[in-house]
Amino acid sequence: MSNPFTTLALALALALPLAATPDRAPRAPQRPVNLNTATVTELMQLPRVGQKTAERIIAFRKQHGGFQRSEELMNVKGIGEKSYAKLKPYLAATSAPRPAAAKK
């Protein structure tokens, strides 16, 4: 028969890595993220959006004068249809004034 102390030590040794594993659940913002006003930090709260992608979103926003619709996010490098489908519930694109055309 095995020693109860040995059995307990083995059980704890096997369970400890499970308890120390960080929560890998996808993060999700509490409210929709406005693509036209969000900071890099706010964009990084979106599932599967890291710093590089957040920076690309902001660069696209600056270059194009904002997002008229959230679907335009698919024009950002690294965000395709599948990624957009996962992000869509967390997105908003409100009040993006386009730069006025220069008068001649």
N, C-alpha and C positions, 0 to 999 in steps of 0.2 A: 504494500500500500504506500501511497505517496504521503508525504508530510503535508499537513494542512497549510503550514507556513509557506512551503514551496508552491503549492497550488495558488494561494492568494498572491504571492509575489509574481507568479507567471501571469495571472489574470490582470493585475495592475500594469505590468509591463506591456501587455498587449493592448490594453485600453487607453493608456496614456497618449500614444500618438493620435488616436482618434479625438481625444479631448483637446489636443493642442492644435489640431487642424483649423486654419482660419475659415471663416464663413465664406464660401465661394458663391453664394447666391448673387445673381445679377443685381447691380445697384439700379435704382430707379428714382428719379426726382419725385418730390411730393406734389409738385404742380408742373404744368407744361413749361417747357423751356422755350423762350422766345428767341428764335434764330437771329433776330435783328438787334437784340440788346444784350444777349448773354455774353458773359466773360468766358475765358478759357476754362476757369474752374467750374463754372456752371455747366458748360458743355460737357466737361469730363464726368459729370454726374449721370449722363446718358449711358445706357448699356452699350458696351463695346466701343466707346469713344475715349481714346487716349489723348495725350497732350498733342501729338502730331496732327491727329484728325481735327481736334478742336482748333488748332492754329490754322489749319487749311480752311475750315468753315469761316473763321473770322477774316482770313485773307480774301476768300471768295466774296464775302459780304461787303468788304471795303472796295473791292475791284468792281463789283456789279451794282453797288448802291443798295444792297440789302436783298432780302428774299421777299418776293410777292406771294409765293406759295411755298409750303414746306416741301413739295415735290422737287423743287429746284435743288434741294440738298443732294440729289443724285448726280448733280453736275460737279460735285466736289470729289476730287481724287480719293479713292478708297471707300466711297459709299455707293454701292450699287443697289439694285432693286431689293435684294434679300435684306441687306443691312437697313435700308430705308423702311421696309415693312416692319422690322423690329423696333425701329425708332419712332415711327409715326404716332403711336399713342401718346408719346411724351413731348411732341413738338407743337409749336405755335409759330406763326409768321405774321405778325401784325404790324401795321403802320410802318411800312418801309418806304419812305419817300424816295423816289428815283431822282437823281440829279436832273435839274431842268436843262433842256437842250439850249445850247448857246444861240442867241439871236444874231442874225447877220444883217 
